[in-house]
């Protein structure tokens, strides 16, 4: 189904986004990857469609992860300011 390097890239992406530990966790991650691949493969109408769907799913995972990380940063990470936040009410 996949070339080894592509499969490795997908596993790397899953490792970054799904928590796992030890060999048992790694085996579970591989099962998730196989189910993920099979689902995309069976829904694809052609090879280009398969590649588009799988790329879009990987990109979505990356984007969600980046948004989650950005949202978890403190609201005022630039230092401690004694001024209240600007609400735009004085305009």
Secondary structure, DSSP 4 states (H G I P E B T S, - for coil): ---HHHHHHHHHHHHHHS---HHHHHHHHHHHHHHHHHHHHHH-SSHHHHHHHHHHHHHHHHHHHHHHHHHTS-TTTT---SSPPP-STT-
